[in-house]
């Protein structure tokens, strides 16, 4: 997954959850890295899976 695609997925998730997170937040790139890892593991998502996706991403962020 490209960095740009992962960044778009982060923005989409944040917007869909109605959250506001600073552009300078270190959590944005960490979440993008987690999305890329999920894709490499074959655990991709659909937009309707946003809570499950966020939970997986947090888990991977802590794990790695």
CORQUIPE-V695959 format. One record per helix or strand. SS is the DSSP state (H for helix, E for strand). FROM is the first residue (numbers start at 1). LEN is the number of residues. Records with the same first field share a line. If there is no record, write none. Layout:
SS = FROM-LEN + FROM-LEN
This chain:
H = 3-14 + 26-15 + 47-17
